[in-house]
């Protein structure tokens, strides 16, 4: 299977998922390819770009739930995947109707108040249930119900499929003013609410969760309606292809692949509390500039993305080069004496030495993992080893295998790492008791901080910077 990307994504401000900084592989090994369904071997999918669907970063790496699903389906069917970036949902549906794309995917919802299929369009089964919510600027008035919004303007992304849920609201509250906007992603609505150019907006709960630590003054006020399933949309003549996609969704739901992908992109969004994110953003402005060059130098020397290194350093020390724990773990990256010796540094309190040593240590841990572990799981497992040690990580992987879980999947390792703190489970392991639950919290928190840095800080493309001594 090969992938062709057309009409690259361009946006003033996009929240970029942790998985895409250097990670493009997704999911477990697929089933053996099946014969192509059509005489053409190209599957064209119009995908709505956005932080919850599909993004391409500055290095050309791509990720996103719908993108990963599309890659797996095309690979399973032996097709070349051609992804077309749609400017908005209306364009996606128009591309499908005109035959320019076989499938529209990314932030589209199955109608709930009427049969989904029409003469023009077919809907697949749902693959992720999302609750539509009303978001508001928390520096102003928080409504408790639609009755509080008489005369107010509420924005929606036109064509995503919330129409059936909102029809009753429109009928019961005619004084609410609606503003359908042709935007590629709900992030644009959330940004307008944050800036005060739009009073309120209806978005998916997953989209609100992703944005919560970037747009600090935007919160969800109340649920607009029942949960709706995200689905893919095809033209009315593509019944066979729709059935194949339904069978694919059913298979990956049963074998756990779908849940692992959902956990990959949505399993940690609530990890950092809003007040912590506010302090974090303030320190991005006031503290990070003094150390950005060091983090970028570490990227250049190790290949670890600089914003990931910075996220680790913030979780470890809040970017305090003089940090010291009761157990004598010290410095910006909170290195132990043993790790410092292995990385051949003499002063753990020197920020340059600490950052470079921490990045080299993470790179070594990634290299030590079995080659079969793909990204982004490879990075998340290495981060767990950074926190708890690679021996204890291996113990958790052995426990996962014994429980018929995937020892190469972070989604499954999160279930067994906490068991290392239980004597009855840890007694049979090589390295014994460990605070495995702490490693899970560490990884998930680093991922959340990393998301914020990806949204607010530019990538580094390898030009060596002059760094103050």
Buried (B, 14 or more C-beta within 10 A) or exposed (E): BEBEBEEEBEBEEBBBBBBBBBBBBBBBEBBEEEEBBEEEBBBBBBBBBBBBBBBBBEBEBBBBBBBBBBBBBBBBBBBBBBBBBBBBBBBBBBBBBEEEBBBBBBBBBBBBEEEBBEEEBBBBBBBBBBBBBBBBBBEEEEBEEBEBBEEBEBBBBBBBBBBBBBEEBEEEBEEBBEBEBEBBBBBBBBBBBBEEEBBBBBBBBBBBBBBBBBBBBBBBBBEBBEBBBBBBBBBBEBEEBBEBBBEBBEBBEEEBBBBBBBBBBBBBBEBBEEEBBBEBBEBBEEEBEEBBBBBBBBBBEBEBBBBBBBBBBBBBBEBBBEBBEEEEBBBBBBBBEEBBEBBEBEEBEBBBBBBBBBBBBBBBBBEEBEEEBBBBBBBBBBBBBBBBBBEBBBBBBBBBBEEEBBBBBBBBBBBBBBBBBEEEBBEEBEBEBBBBBBBBBBBBBBBBBBBBBBBBBEBBEEEEEEEEE
